[in-house]
C-alpha cells in the first residue's frame, strides 16, 4: 500500500469522525486553562497546570528570547558564562510565530498546542489505518489513542494512604503526572511533546511504507522528519533506531536472508537524520552546560507496579492482542511484528540504566493501544455468546460510561485536580499583580548578562516572564542546582551581611529580588545593606542593585 492509497482508503465519514473527536480533545484539554484564566481575579494567570509546571516556564523563556531578537537560546536559569547559545528549531519556530502575530507568550504557547493537536490526529489516524482495514477498529483505536489512560486515578486514594506519603510525588502512577505517558496528557501539556510524538508516528509510518514499497521517497521523507525531531527532542533517537533496527534483524532471522532493501532504507534514514545527532554529540562532548544538565537530568521511571497501574487495562488487552495475533503464522512477516518489537523494546528502554530513562516513555502507549484493540476484539469474540455482554454491546451509552470508568478516570482526576488548584489560586499557577509589575520592570531595565538572585520559586518564573537570567530556578536547567539551593538557604539565613556581599560579588550577581517568598524565608533587611541600592519597589516587591 502506498501513502496515497492509504489516504484514499479513509472515507469522508471517517475524517468527520476524526475531526469531531479531535475537537472534543481540544476542548477537554483547554477548558481547565480557560477556567484558570476566568477565575484569576486581580492575579495574573501563568497558563500552567500541575504537571511539570516548572518546565513550562523554561518554554516561555525560549519564546521570550525569540521575541527579544535571539535565534540561539541561552539557558536563563543559570548565571555562568555560556558562549554563543544553542539551537532549538522547534521553539525558534513557535517563537517566530508568536513574534509575527505579536502574541503574548502564554497565548503563543497554547495556540501552538491547540493547532498541533489536529496534525497529530491526522498522522495518528493514517497510522491506525495502515494496520486496520476495518473502519470500526480504526475509530475505536482512535478513541483509545486520544482518551485512554490507566487506573492511577482509581487507586489514588489507596496509594496516597499507604505509599505516596512515604515515597514522594515522583512515585505516583505515570498517568497522574508524566505528560509523555499517554496521548491525552501529551495534548494537555506542551506543543513540543505533541510535535515530537507526531514525528515519531510519522517516521515509523514512512519507514514501514518504504520497506513495503521499496521506494526511497519514503525513507528520505522519514530521514528529514528524523532530522527535525532529533534536533529538538533527542530522547526519541533510541526508540526509533532501536525498534527499526531490531525489526530488520528479526525479519532477517525469520526469513533466513539479509533484507538488503530494508537495510538500504534504514541507512538512508540514518544518514539524513544524523546531523542532528552529531550536533547533540558535539554539545555532550564540548559544551559544559549540556554535560552538567545531562548529569542533573534525573528522570527515573516509577516502580513497575506503578507503571502497570498507570496503563490499567491497556497492558493486559495488549497481551491478549499479542496472543490473538501470534496464532496467525503470517504475523512474522507483517508490520504487526514491528509493533510487537516496538512495544517490548521500549519497555526495556524505560527501565534502562540511564538517568533519563523516564523520558523515553513517550509514544509507548501507541503500539500498546494498537495491540490492545486487537486484544479487545479477541476478548469480545469470546464473550459474544454471553447474554449480558450482548446487551452491553448494543448500548452505546453504557459502553461510553464503562470507557470513562475504566479508561478515562485518571484524566478526569488530573483535570479536576488542576481546577481545584485554580480555584484556590495556587501560588505556582498565579502571581499577584504587584509581582507581574516587578517582572515588567526587570524586563525593561535589567541587562542580558546581569544575573538576578531570588528564592527558587521566583527564579523559576523570572526568565519566562522577562527573558532575563537568574542564579537559580530549575532543577535541570540550573547548573549545580543542589549546591545553589544550599547557597540560597545560607544567604537567606546567615547573620553576616559581609558574607552576603562577598557571595553576591563572587557569583557576579547584579540584582536582588525581594518579594513575599524571599522575605518569608529570611530575617535579612536588604534596605539596610550598604552593598545594595533599591532601584524598584511596589507594595509587595523590592528590587536592589548590587553595588
RODO-2510 file (C-alpha; in nm, 4 decimals, decimal comma):
residues 547
     n   res          X          Y          Z
     1     x     0,0000     0,0000     0,0000
     2     x     0,1301     0,3465    -0,0916
     3     x     0,0698     0,6600     0,1129
     4     x    -0,1798     0,7798    -0,1474
     5     x    -0,3697     0,4518    -0,1352
     6     x    -0,3645     0,4617     0,2444
     7     x    -0,5167     0,8096     0,2465
     8     x    -0,7772     0,7109    -0,0151
     9     x    -0,8808     0,4115     0,1967
    10     x    -1,0142     0,6522     0,4600
    11     x    -1,3662     0,7730     0,3885
    12     x    -1,5012     1,1255     0,4402
    13     x    -1,7204     0,9953     0,7217
    14     x    -1,4102     0,8666     0,8960
    15     x    -1,2398     1,2051     0,8655
    16     x    -1,5541     1,3705     1,0027
    17     x    -1,5337     1,1322     1,2974
    18     x    -1,1647     1,2120     1,3459
    19     x    -1,2434     1,5835     1,3287
    20     x    -1,5212     1,5563     1,5879
    21     x    -1,3060     1,3568     1,8313
    22     x    -1,0160     1,5958     1,7790
    23     x    -1,2365     1,8958     1,8581
    24     x    -1,3522     1,7227     2,1770
    25     x    -0,9870     1,6611     2,2693
    26     x    -0,9033     2,0279     2,2107
    27     x    -1,1965     2,1385     2,4270
    28     x    -1,1202     1,8969     2,7115
    29     x    -0,7508     1,9873     2,7207
    30     x    -0,8257     2,3606     2,7041
    31     x    -1,1213     2,4010     2,9409
    32     x    -0,9162     2,3772     3,2634
    33     x    -0,6849     2,6524     3,1364
    34     x    -0,9853     2,8640     3,0392
    35     x    -1,1309     2,8149     3,3863
    36     x    -0,7979     2,9124     3,5402
    37     x    -0,7954     3,2334     3,3388
    38     x    -1,1597     3,3186     3,4153
    39     x    -1,1148     3,2904     3,7944
    40     x    -0,7873     3,4866     3,8017
    41     x    -0,9425     3,7956     3,9640
    42     x    -0,6710     4,0570     4,0188
    43     x    -0,3946     3,7995     3,9903
    44     x    -0,2029     3,7046     3,6767
    45     x    -0,2693     3,3529     3,5435
    46     x     0,0532     3,1915     3,4267
    47     x    -0,1081     2,9377     3,1926
    48     x     0,0429     2,6446     3,3821
    49     x    -0,1149     2,3376     3,5321
    50     x     0,0068     2,0888     3,7915
    51     x     0,2035     1,8609     3,5570
    52     x     0,5658     1,9787     3,5418
    53     x     0,4633     2,3416     3,5868
    54     x     0,8239     2,4490     3,6374
    55     x     0,9156     2,3201     3,2918
    56     x     0,6614     2,5452     3,1208
    57     x     0,8486     2,8499     3,2484
    58     x     1,1518     2,7192     3,0586
    59     x     0,9465     2,7024     2,7378
    60     x     0,8224     3,0560     2,7963
    61     x     1,1846     3,1664     2,8354
    62     x     1,2559     3,0391     2,4831
    63     x     0,9593     3,2299     2,3421
    64     x     1,0675     3,5431     2,5265
    65     x     1,4212     3,5176     2,3897
    66     x     1,2907     3,4940     2,0320
    67     x     1,0701     3,7956     2,0967
    68     x     1,3811     3,9834     2,2097
    69     x     1,5630     3,9002     1,8853
    70     x     1,7642     3,5865     1,9676
    71     x     1,7763     3,2835     1,7370
    72     x     2,0173     3,0847     1,9548
    73     x     1,8974     3,0105     2,3056
    74     x     2,0771     3,0773     2,6306
    75     x     1,9940     2,8902     2,9472
    76     x     1,8485     3,1744     3,1526
    77     x     1,8281     2,9543     3,4627
    78     x     2,1985     2,9564     3,5373
    79     x     2,4335     3,2509     3,5797
    80     x     2,7614     3,1070     3,4472
    81     x     2,9131     3,2039     3,1099
    82     x     2,7617     3,0013     2,8245
    83     x     2,9069     3,1144     2,4941
    84     x     2,7045     3,1566     2,1749
    85     x     2,3908     2,9653     2,2742
    86     x     2,2135     2,6560     2,1441
    87     x     1,9817     2,5957     1,8507
    88     x     1,6315     2,4551     1,9008
    89     x     1,4360     2,4698     1,5778
    90     x     1,1008     2,3881     1,7346
    91     x     1,0928     2,6640     1,9947
    92     x     1,2507     2,9021     1,7460
    93     x     0,9658     2,8329     1,5034
    94     x     0,6978     2,8728     1,7707
    95     x     0,8651     3,1905     1,8955
    96     x     0,8721     3,3395     1,5453
    97     x     0,5031     3,2524     1,5075
    98     x     0,4268     3,4488     1,8235
    99     x     0,6508     3,7364     1,7154
   100     x     0,4899     3,7663     1,3712
   101     x     0,1409     3,7907     1,5207
   102     x     0,2585     3,9931     1,8225
   103     x     0,1121     3,7442     2,0692
   104     x     0,1883     3,7204     2,4412
   105     x     0,3932     3,4117     2,5273
   106     x     0,1091     3,2380     2,7097
   107     x    -0,1152     3,2680     2,4043
   108     x     0,1631     3,1622     2,1662
   109     x     0,2247     2,8525     2,3757
   110     x    -0,1389     2,7420     2,3937
   111     x    -0,2254     2,8293     2,0344
   112     x     0,0680     2,6156     1,9208
   113     x    -0,0568     2,3347     2,1442
   114     x    -0,4112     2,3605     2,0038
   115     x    -0,3007     2,3864     1,6399
   116     x    -0,0748     2,0821     1,6653
   117     x    -0,3490     1,8547     1,8035
   118     x    -0,5229     1,8138     1,4617
   119     x    -0,1844     1,7477     1,2991
   120     x    -0,1249     1,4648     1,5443
   121     x    -0,4793     1,3369     1,4868
   122     x    -0,4274     1,3246     1,1089
   123     x    -0,0962     1,1368     1,1292
   124     x    -0,2201     0,9034     1,4027
   125     x    -0,5297     0,8043     1,2042
   126     x    -0,3175     0,7303     0,8968
   127     x    -0,1023     0,5069     1,1168
   128     x    -0,4074     0,3277     1,2588
   129     x    -0,5455     0,2815     0,9080
   130     x    -0,2206     0,1208     0,7930
   131     x    -0,2789    -0,1605     1,0432
   132     x    -0,6591    -0,1797     1,0484
   133     x    -0,8619    -0,2221     0,7315
   134     x    -1,1808    -0,2436     0,9387
   135     x    -1,3224     0,1085     0,9803
   136     x    -1,4807     0,0275     1,3173
   137     x    -1,1439    -0,0820     1,4542
   138     x    -0,9856     0,2380     1,3236
   139     x    -1,2431     0,4537     1,5004
   140     x    -1,2249     0,2611     1,8265
   141     x    -0,8468     0,2723     1,8036
   142     x    -0,8535     0,6492     1,7621
   143     x    -1,0833     0,6891     2,0629
   144     x    -0,8482     0,4812     2,2734
   145     x    -0,5399     0,6534     2,1401
   146     x    -0,6708     1,0002     2,2260
   147     x    -0,8502     0,9350     2,5552
   148     x    -0,7382     0,6061     2,7117
   149     x    -0,5370     0,6182     3,0309
   150     x    -0,4687     0,3928     3,3283
   151     x    -0,6006     0,3373     3,6785
   152     x    -0,3905     0,5866     3,8732
   153     x    -0,6991     0,7934     3,9479
   154     x    -0,8905     0,4876     4,0681
   155     x    -0,6135     0,3793     4,3045
   156     x    -0,5037     0,7313     4,4041
   157     x    -0,6662     0,7391     4,7482
   158     x    -0,5417     0,3950     4,8436
   159     x    -0,1893     0,4665     4,7214
   160     x    -0,1826     0,8058     4,8888
   161     x    -0,2602     0,6477     5,2226
   162     x    -0,0132     0,3602     5,2038
   163     x     0,2555     0,4647     4,9545
   164     x     0,2697     0,8221     4,8227
   165     x     0,3445     0,9897     5,1554
   166     x     0,6468     0,7680     5,2081
   167     x     0,7746     0,7570     4,8509
   168     x     0,7068     1,1082     4,7239
   169     x     0,5343     1,2646     4,4247
   170     x     0,7682     1,1144     4,1637
   171     x     0,6458     0,7680     4,2596
   172     x     0,2856     0,8171     4,1533
   173     x     0,1497     0,6085     3,8626
   174     x     0,2651     0,7836     3,5421
   175     x    -0,0891     0,8565     3,4209
   176     x    -0,1199     1,1114     3,7045
   177     x     0,1968     1,3109     3,6455
   178     x     0,4091     1,2087     3,3428
   179     x     0,2860     1,4104     3,0406
   180     x     0,4527     1,1788     2,7877
   181     x     0,2956     0,8625     2,9319
   182     x    -0,0291     0,8864     2,7371
   183     x    -0,1676     1,0870     2,4500
   184     x    -0,4255     1,2844     2,6447
   185     x    -0,1682     1,4202     2,8900
   186     x     0,0642     1,4957     2,5979
   187     x    -0,2079     1,7018     2,4287
   188     x    -0,2762     1,8712     2,7632
   189     x     0,0835     1,9600     2,8416
   190     x     0,3029     2,1194     2,5748
   191     x     0,3250     2,1687     2,1969
   192     x     0,6766     2,0230     2,1801
   193     x     0,5536     1,6900     2,3179
   194     x     0,2736     1,6865     2,0596
   195     x     0,5189     1,7658     1,7793
   196     x     0,7672     1,5009     1,8917
   197     x     0,5163     1,2156     1,9268
   198     x     0,3623     1,3157     1,5903
   199     x     0,7026     1,2905     1,4237
   200     x     0,7706     0,9541     1,5906
   201     x     0,4470     0,8119     1,4445
   202     x     0,5159     0,9724     1,1048
   203     x     0,8707     0,8319     1,0897
   204     x     0,7539     0,4800     1,1692
   205     x     0,4705     0,5016     0,9143
   206     x     0,7021     0,6303     0,6392
   207     x     0,9655     0,3667     0,7131
   208     x     0,7082     0,0858     0,7026
   209     x     0,5874     0,2223     0,3680
   210     x     0,9493     0,2388     0,2484
   211     x     1,0034    -0,1255     0,3456
   212     x     0,6770    -0,2374     0,1852
   213     x     0,7062    -0,0435    -0,1414
   214     x     1,0870    -0,0207    -0,1681
   215     x     1,0626     0,3476    -0,2574
   216     x     1,3340     0,5802    -0,1299
   217     x     1,0986     0,8793    -0,1286
   218     x     0,9502     0,7408     0,1918
   219     x     1,2846     0,6814     0,3648
   220     x     1,4032     1,0266     0,2527
   221     x     1,0887     1,1843     0,3991
   222     x     1,1374     0,9809     0,7182
   223     x     1,5003     1,0954     0,7361
   224     x     1,4010     1,4605     0,7065
   225     x     1,1378     1,4101     0,9775
   226     x     1,4071     1,2486     1,1936
   227     x     1,6419     1,5403     1,1270
   228     x     1,3768     1,7772     1,2605
   229     x     1,2724     1,5566     1,5525
   230     x     1,6190     1,4785     1,6867
   231     x     1,7180     1,8439     1,6700
   232     x     1,4717     1,9443     1,9417
   233     x     1,3878     1,6128     2,1117
   234     x     1,6865     1,3754     2,1039
   235     x     1,5352     1,1306     2,3545
   236     x     1,3453     0,9670     2,0656
   237     x     1,6692     0,8609     1,8942
   238     x     1,6950     0,5418     2,0976
   239     x     1,3463     0,4028     2,0399
   240     x     1,3373     0,4896     1,6683
   241     x     1,6746     0,3480     1,5684
   242     x     1,6389     0,0574     1,8108
   243     x     1,2889    -0,0537     1,7108
   244     x     1,3560    -0,0230     1,3365
   245     x     1,6924    -0,1977     1,3653
   246     x     1,5506    -0,4860     1,5695
   247     x     1,2623    -0,5227     1,3231
   248     x     1,5032    -0,5582     1,0314
   249     x     1,7188    -0,8024     1,2284
   250     x     1,4119    -1,0094     1,3228
   251     x     1,2976    -1,0313     0,9605
   252     x     1,6444    -1,1375     0,8507
   253     x     1,6449    -1,4157     1,1105
   254     x     1,2886    -1,5289     1,0361
   255     x     1,3338    -1,5285     0,6587
   256     x     1,6927    -1,6589     0,6827
   257     x     1,8253    -1,4000     0,4429
   258     x     1,9616    -1,0480     0,4628
   259     x     1,6950    -0,7932     0,3669
   260     x     1,9221    -0,5519     0,1844
   261     x     1,6381    -0,3291     0,0663
   262     x     1,5280    -0,2732     0,4260
   263     x     1,8853    -0,2009     0,5311
   264     x     1,9123     0,0475     0,2424
   265     x     1,6143     0,2484     0,3685
   266     x     1,7439     0,2293     0,7268
   267     x     2,0791     0,3728     0,6133
   268     x     1,9092     0,6497     0,4125
   269     x     1,7038     0,7439     0,7176
   270     x     2,0137     0,7408     0,9364
   271     x     2,2286     0,9481     0,7016
   272     x     1,9641     1,2190     0,6647
   273     x     1,8875     1,2436     1,0353
   274     x     2,2448     1,2101     1,1634
   275     x     2,3366     1,5845     1,1511
   276     x     2,1049     1,6496     1,4466
   277     x     2,2586     1,3567     1,6329
   278     x     2,6097     1,4874     1,5648
   279     x     2,5056     1,8294     1,6946
   280     x     2,3996     1,6820     2,0286
   281     x     2,7066     1,4598     2,0467
   282     x     2,9160     1,7722     1,9962
   283     x     2,7326     1,9504     2,2789
   284     x     2,7699     1,6480     2,5071
   285     x     3,1429     1,6437     2,4356
   286     x     3,2355     2,0125     2,4343
   287     x     2,9547     2,2171     2,5930
   288     x     2,9989     2,2167     2,9703
   289     x     2,6406     2,3231     3,0362
   290     x     2,4916     2,0395     2,8283
   291     x     2,7173     1,7961     3,0122
   292     x     2,6128     1,9319     3,3511
   293     x     2,2426     1,9397     3,2578
   294     x     2,2640     1,5797     3,1412
   295     x     2,4214     1,4823     3,4714
   296     x     2,1467     1,6519     3,6720
   297     x     1,8570     1,5426     3,4475
   298     x     1,7398     1,2691     3,6852
   299     x     1,4194     1,1270     3,5353
   300     x     1,3697     0,7790     3,6729
   301     x     1,0777     0,5560     3,5775
   302     x     0,8404     0,4721     3,8652
   303     x     0,8326     0,1194     4,0055
   304     x     0,6931    -0,1463     3,7724
   305     x     0,3703    -0,1961     3,9678
   306     x     0,3004     0,1779     3,9364
   307     x     0,3590     0,1690     3,5611
   308     x     0,1188    -0,1249     3,5360
   309     x    -0,1412     0,0756     3,7312
   310     x    -0,0632     0,3786     3,5114
   311     x    -0,1636     0,1894     3,1969
   312     x    -0,4513    -0,0044     3,3521
   313     x    -0,6365    -0,2379     3,1172
   314     x    -0,4265    -0,1310     2,8176
   315     x    -0,1414    -0,3676     2,9086
   316     x    -0,3496    -0,6867     2,9622
   317     x    -0,5505    -0,6103     2,6476
   318     x    -0,2244    -0,5648     2,4557
   319     x    -0,1088    -0,9048     2,5828
   320     x    -0,4374    -1,0586     2,4622
   321     x    -0,3777    -0,8815     2,1316
   322     x    -0,0335    -1,0361     2,1010
   323     x    -0,1793    -1,3778     2,1859
   324     x    -0,4502    -1,3488     1,9200
   325     x    -0,2020    -1,2261     1,6582
   326     x     0,0512    -1,4986     1,7395
   327     x    -0,1970    -1,7610     1,6193
   328     x    -0,1560    -1,6217     1,2683
   329     x     0,1650    -1,7541     1,1133
   330     x     0,1754    -1,4569     0,8767
   331     x     0,2352    -1,2249     1,1703
   332     x     0,6079    -1,2996     1,1489
   333     x     0,6260    -1,1318     0,8098
   334     x     0,3826    -0,8464     0,8675
   335     x     0,4151    -0,4937     1,0114
   336     x     0,2398    -0,6239     1,3248
   337     x     0,5744    -0,7799     1,4139
   338     x     0,7172    -0,4280     1,4165
   339     x     0,4504    -0,3130     1,6646
   340     x     0,5298    -0,6018     1,8966
   341     x     0,9029    -0,5307     1,8782
   342     x     0,8411    -0,1577     1,9353
   343     x     0,6270    -0,2221     2,2433
   344     x     0,8676    -0,4731     2,4002
   345     x     1,1866    -0,2809     2,3177
   346     x     1,0525     0,0462     2,4532
   347     x     0,9505    -0,1242     2,7762
   348     x     1,3150    -0,2198     2,8314
   349     x     1,4237     0,1324     2,7365
   350     x     1,2129     0,2924     3,0099
   351     x     1,3962     0,0755     3,2625
   352     x     1,7397     0,1117     3,1051
   353     x     2,0346     0,2096     3,3306
   354     x     2,0436     0,5784     3,2357
   355     x     1,9403     0,8768     3,4450
   356     x     1,6822     0,9950     3,1886
   357     x     1,5025     0,6608     3,1449
   358     x     1,1567     0,8062     3,2090
   359     x     1,1954     1,0488     2,9194
   360     x     1,1912     0,7524     2,6813
   361     x     0,8348     0,6563     2,7738
   362     x     0,6924     0,8936     2,5119
   363     x     0,4974     0,7110     2,2430
   364     x     0,4976     0,3731     2,4209
   365     x     0,1200     0,3886     2,4535
   366     x     0,0794     0,3842     2,0731
   367     x     0,1867     0,0239     1,9989
   368     x     0,0155    -0,0840     2,3200
   369     x    -0,3128     0,0700     2,2021
   370     x    -0,2988    -0,0957     1,8592
   371     x    -0,2266    -0,4299     2,0183
   372     x    -0,4983    -0,3636     2,2792
   373     x    -0,7608    -0,3082     2,0088
   374     x    -0,6769    -0,6499     1,8669
   375     x    -0,6986    -0,7845     2,2211
   376     x    -1,0316    -0,6134     2,2764
   377     x    -1,1814    -0,7823     1,9690
   378     x    -1,0332    -1,1146     2,0780
   379     x    -1,1969    -1,0827     2,4202
   380     x    -1,5221    -0,9706     2,2552
   381     x    -1,5251    -1,2822     2,0354
   382     x    -1,5044    -1,4962     2,3478
   383     x    -1,7806    -1,3077     2,5297
   384     x    -2,0257    -1,2623     2,2442
   385     x    -2,2221    -1,5699     2,3459
   386     x    -2,2936    -1,4308     2,6924
   387     x    -2,6386    -1,2697     2,7075
   388     x    -2,5295    -0,9927     2,9481
   389     x    -2,2390    -0,8967     2,7229
   390     x    -2,4631    -0,8800     2,4155
   391     x    -2,6914    -0,6372     2,5998
   392     x    -2,3952    -0,4206     2,6981
   393     x    -2,2539    -0,4347     2,3463
   394     x    -2,5749    -0,2892     2,1995
   395     x    -2,5999     0,0005     2,4481
   396     x    -2,3723     0,2819     2,3284
   397     x    -2,4347     0,4940     2,6391
   398     x    -2,3411     0,2109     2,8714
   399     x    -2,0283     0,1446     2,6635
   400     x    -1,9379     0,5111     2,6907
   401     x    -1,9853     0,5050     3,0665
   402     x    -1,7694     0,1923     3,1006
   403     x    -1,4981     0,3523     2,8858
   404     x    -1,4919     0,6592     3,1129
   405     x    -1,4743     0,4444     3,4277
   406     x    -1,2057     0,2039     3,3089
   407     x    -1,0031     0,4195     3,0673
   408     x    -1,0617     0,7892     3,1364
   409     x    -1,0751     0,8217     3,5163
   410     x    -0,7127     0,9294     3,5554
   411     x    -0,7537     1,2068     3,3000
   412     x    -1,0595     1,3305     3,4896
   413     x    -0,8549     1,3124     3,8095
   414     x    -0,5782     1,5304     3,6603
   415     x    -0,8220     1,7889     3,5236
   416     x    -1,0233     1,8015     3,8478
   417     x    -0,7012     1,8426     4,0469
   418     x    -0,5985     2,1349     3,8278
   419     x    -0,9393     2,3007     3,8560
   420     x    -0,9118     2,2683     4,2335
   421     x    -0,5688     2,4335     4,2258
   422     x    -0,7035     2,7121     4,0061
   423     x    -0,9960     2,7638     4,2411
   424     x    -0,7641     2,8083     4,5397
   425     x    -0,5232     3,0328     4,3435
   426     x    -0,2223     2,8085     4,3986
   427     x     0,0913     3,0236     4,4064
   428     x     0,2667     2,8028     4,1494
   429     x    -0,0040     2,8860     3,8952
   430     x    -0,0785     3,2523     3,9707
   431     x     0,1204     3,5587     4,0656
   432     x    -0,0165     3,8804     4,2192
   433     x    -0,0347     4,1946     4,0079
   434     x     0,2499     4,3509     4,2073
   435     x     0,4820     4,0655     4,1125
   436     x     0,3852     4,0938     3,7468
   437     x     0,4634     4,4687     3,7617
   438     x     0,8045     4,3928     3,9128
   439     x     0,8737     4,1459     3,6333
   440     x     0,7822     4,4147     3,3785
   441     x     1,0389     4,6468     3,5374
   442     x     1,3061     4,3744     3,5191
   443     x     1,2257     4,3108     3,1536
   444     x     1,2769     4,6793     3,0675
   445     x     1,5696     4,7672     3,2933
   446     x     1,7923     4,4658     3,3595
   447     x     2,0620     4,3696     3,1106
   448     x     2,1025     4,0285     2,9494
   449     x     2,4190     3,9406     3,1439
   450     x     2,3082     4,0701     3,4829
   451     x     2,2001     3,7670     3,6909
   452     x     1,9208     3,8077     3,9457
   453     x     1,9191     3,6482     4,2903
   454     x     1,5864     3,5249     4,4294
   455     x     1,4198     3,2309     4,6008
   456     x     1,3798     2,9263     4,3727
   457     x     1,0083     2,9782     4,3001
   458     x     1,0597     3,3352     4,1854
   459     x     1,3708     3,2278     3,9967
   460     x     1,1659     2,9759     3,8039
   461     x     0,9270     3,2459     3,6827
   462     x     1,1611     3,5369     3,6036
   463     x     1,3226     3,4001     3,2819
   464     x     0,9885     3,3087     3,1248
   465     x     0,8303     3,6416     3,2178
   466     x     1,1259     3,8700     3,1443
   467     x     1,3830     3,6925     2,9283
   468     x     1,6495     3,7658     3,1927
   469     x     1,8965     3,5411     3,3742
   470     x     1,8631     3,4122     3,7306
   471     x     2,1071     3,2500     3,9706
   472     x     1,8731     2,9541     4,0335
   473     x     1,5325     2,8488     3,9065
   474     x     1,5125     2,4958     3,7653
   475     x     1,6386     2,1581     3,8842
   476     x     1,7834     2,0638     3,5433
   477     x     1,8451     2,3954     3,3678
   478     x     2,0316     2,5443     3,6653
   479     x     2,3881     2,4148     3,6740
   480     x     2,4933     2,2811     4,0147
   481     x     2,1320     2,3123     4,1262
   482     x     2,1565     2,1329     4,4594
   483     x     2,4654     2,3272     4,5627
   484     x     2,2885     2,6504     4,4724
   485     x     1,9795     2,5511     4,6710
   486     x     2,2030     2,5243     4,9748
   487     x     2,3627     2,8583     4,8876
   488     x     2,0194     3,0236     4,8686
   489     x     1,9227     2,8894     5,2103
   490     x     2,2568     3,0007     5,3554
   491     x     2,2231     3,3510     5,2081
   492     x     1,8729     3,3984     5,3445
   493     x     1,9652     3,2786     5,6939
   494     x     2,3239     3,3860     5,7596
   495     x     2,3795     3,6586     6,0172
   496     x     2,6700     3,8173     5,8288
   497     x     2,5937     4,0905     5,5758
   498     x     2,9618     4,0975     5,4844
   499     x     2,9411     3,7308     5,3855
   500     x     2,6326     3,8075     5,1777
   501     x     2,8175     4,0858     4,9963
   502     x     3,1132     3,8573     4,9191
   503     x     2,8741     3,5884     4,7915
   504     x     2,6959     3,8263     4,5520
   505     x     3,0259     3,9597     4,4191
   506     x     3,1838     3,6144     4,3804
   507     x     2,8832     3,4906     4,1798
   508     x     2,8628     3,8092     3,9677
   509     x     2,5022     3,8670     4,0744
   510     x     2,3830     4,2145     3,9762
   511     x     2,0311     4,2326     4,1216
   512     x     1,8465     4,1067     4,4282
   513     x     1,4743     4,0336     4,4014
   514     x     1,2962     4,0737     4,7362
   515     x     0,9346     3,9611     4,7384
   516     x     0,6997     3,7663     4,9616
   517     x     0,8837     3,4338     4,9274
   518     x     1,2264     3,5822     4,9896
   519     x     1,1017     3,7879     5,2856
   520     x     0,9263     3,4919     5,4494
   521     x     1,2389     3,2746     5,4374
   522     x     1,4801     3,5270     5,5889
   523     x     1,5364     3,7907     5,8574
   524     x     1,7680     3,9830     5,6236
   525     x     1,6806     4,3520     5,5750
   526     x     1,8262     4,4467     5,2368
   527     x     1,7273     4,8136     5,2746
   528     x     1,9904     4,8417     5,5494
   529     x     2,2728     4,6796     5,3498
   530     x     2,5378     4,9226     5,2242
   531     x     2,6214     4,6968     4,9280
   532     x     2,2681     4,7229     4,7833
   533     x     2,0770     5,0077     4,6220
   534     x     1,6976     4,9969     4,5935
   535     x     1,6042     5,0602     4,2295
   536     x     1,2385     4,9499     4,2291
   537     x     0,9593     4,8911     4,4779
   538     x     0,5838     4,8459     4,4968
   539     x     0,3579     4,7305     4,7778
   540     x     0,4913     4,3707     4,7650
   541     x     0,8259     4,3648     4,5831
   542     x     1,1571     4,5431     4,6129
   543     x     1,4454     4,5113     4,3680
   544     x     1,8010     4,6012     4,4661
   545     x     2,1066     4,6601     4,2520
   546     x     2,4304     4,5101     4,3835
   547     x     2,6934     4,7843     4,4244
***
